[in-house]
Amino acid sequence: MFKIRAMPEPLPSAITERALAAEPATIGHVRLMGFPDSAIRPMHPVPRIAGPAVTLALPAADSSLLHHAVGKLRPGDVVVIDRLGDRHHACLGGGVAYALAQAGVAGVIIDGPIADPGELRDVGLAVWARGVASITTRLQGIGGLMNVPVSCGGAVVQPGDLVIADEGGVVFIPRDEAMGEIERAIQLQEMEKRGLPLISESKTLGDLTGASAMVMAKLDQ
């Protein structure tokens, strides 16, 4: 059985453009939720991407819904695929990657493996996945879900959530929290840039961050 819900509203360009300045790893300094398993990694050198999540849940060896979904995608969407525990079949290979690139998606995040890594790289599609598999999904028509809440690497993803992903990781942020998290991350990045030149023999990292004071206050004498 297939269930397809309406496409999420596009994110305001002010959010997606500003999000490109925020590193997921910086957001991870202060936020605990929304980070998938670190085994989900870029499959080749990727730029930082930011866009609204379009979610799919694909069962076992069936990728029929992914083929159908390509026709509904918009430029800038980020496809987030829950493989429902399947770590054996690659749902994305060269042909589908080409179609996704032609649709203008910002990238694809898959809780499972991919095939044809060289072809994905050649078409310029930014992909994060669990690795590579030679056995692929098929068009079996079993079923699948589109634009429903999914799990990706243990993180809950709602359709329309902001996705930020780069070589350092992935984060999913509810759209009503997005701008606050983006601005906080950018502020931290700017503070770090100002602080690093201050590190010296007389002013250690622990002095600057306050870590040394915490350690000394609880030092077992």
N, C-alpha and C positions, 0 to 999 in steps of 0.2 A: 504494500500500500504506500502511496506517496501523499505527502502533505506539503503544500506550498503556501506560505503566507506572503502578505504584501511586502514589497521591498521597503527597507528602512529609509527614512528621510535622509537625504544627503547632509553631511555635516557642514556648517558654515565655513566658508573658505578661510575666515579669520582664525578658526581653530586649527584646521589642517595645515595651513601655512606656518602658523606659530609652532605647531607640534614638531615640525621638521628641525627646530632648533633645540629640542629637548631629547636627551639621551635616555633610553629605557633604564640603563644602569644607574643614572642619577636619580630617576624616579624611584628606583629600588632602594635608595638610601632612606627614604621616608615612608614609602608605601609597601604594604605587605601583600595585598590582594591583587589578582589579575596577571600574575606571572606564570606562564606555562613551564613545565619540566624543561630543564636546561638541555636535555637531549634533543630538543627541537631546535635545530641550528640552521644557519644559512647554508645552502647547498653549493654556493659559489660566491665570489665577491659581490656584495649587494650595496646599494645606496640606502640611506635611511628613508623609510616610507612612512606615511601617515594617511589614514583614511577610515571610512566607516566599515564595520564588519558586516559582511554578508555571510551568514552561517549555513553550513550544510552538514547533515549527518548521513553518512553512507555506510550501509551494512555489508560486511564481509567482502565478497568479490564483485559486488555490483556497483558500477559507476554510472548507471543510466542517468541519474538525476544530475550529476555533474555535467554531462554532455548537454542536457536540456537547459541547465542553469546558465551556461555561457551566453545564451541568447538574451538573457534578462539583465546581465551585468552592465554597469555603467563605468565610464572612465573614472578612475580614482578609487573604486571599490577595493576592499581587501577581502579576499575569499578565505574564510576560516573553516577548515574541514575536520569534523569529528569522525574518526574512523571506527568508533564504537568498539574499541579494543583490538581491532585487527592490526597486527604488526607485520603481516606476511605479504599482503598484496599492495602493489603500487597503484594508486588511483590516478596519478599524474605522470604522463610521459610526453614525448616530443610533440605529438599531434595536438593534444589538448592544450599543452603549453602555448603552442602557436596560436590557437584560437583565443586563449585568454589574453595573450599579448595584443592580438588584433582588437580585442574588446577594450583595451586600454586600462585594465585593472592595475592597481598600484603594486599588488603582490599577492602571494598565496601562503597561508600558514596551514600546515598539515600535521595532524597527530598520527603520523604513520610515514611510510617510506615513499620515495619517488622512483621513477625509472628514467632512463635516457638523460643523465645529468649534463652531458655535453650539449645535447639539443636544447635543454632548458637554458643553459648559459648562452648559446648562440642566438636564441630568440630574444634574449634580454629580459626574461621574466624573473623577478625577484621571488625566490622561494625559500621558505624555512620548513624543514621536515626532519624526521628521525633518522634518515639515512637513505640507502639505495637498495632496491629489490629488483630482481630480474623477472619475477612472476607478477603479472598485472591483473587488475580488475577486468571485468567483462560487462557487456550490456545484457544483463539478465532480467531486468525489469522487476526485481524483487520488491524494491521500495526505497524510501529515503525521506528525509525531512529538509525543508529549506526555510530559512528565516524563523527559526525557533531557537530558544536557549540551548547551547551545546557546551560540552566540556572539551577543552583543548589542552592537553598536557596537564590536566588537573585544575585548570583555571576555567571558571564559568564565563561564557561569552554570550552576551545578548546581541541580537541584531541591532546594528546601528552604533554599537560601542566604538569608541575611538581605538584604533590599533596603531601603535607606534612600534616599529621594528627596525633593527639595524644589525651590524655585525656583532654587537654586544648583547643582543637579546630581544625579547618581545614583551610588550605589556598591553593589556586590554583594560580600558578605562571607561566607566559609564559616562555618557555624553554630558550629564549634568555636573560631573566632577572634573571634566577634562581640562577646562581652561585654568582652574585653580592648580591642578597638578602640573600642568605645563609651565606656568609662571613660577611656581616654587622650584621646579627643576632648573629652569634657566637662571634663576637667582643663585642657586647653589653652584652652578657651573661658573658663573661670574665671580662668586666669592672664592672659589678654588683657584681661578686664574690669578686673582689678586693676591691670594695667600701663598702660593707656591714660591714666588721669588723671595719671600720673607724667611724661608727655611735656611738656616745657617748653623755653624758650629755653636753659636751662642743662643740660638733660638731653634730648638728642635721641633719636629713634627708634633710630638707629644705635648710640648709647651703650647703650641699654637692651637691645637684642637681641644686642649684641656684634659687629654687622656692621662698625662703624667700626674696631674693633680689628683685625679681619681685613684690612680694606682698607689700613690704615696699615702693618700688618706686611709687606705685599707691594707697597707703593707704589714705583713706579719713580721714583727721585730723579734 
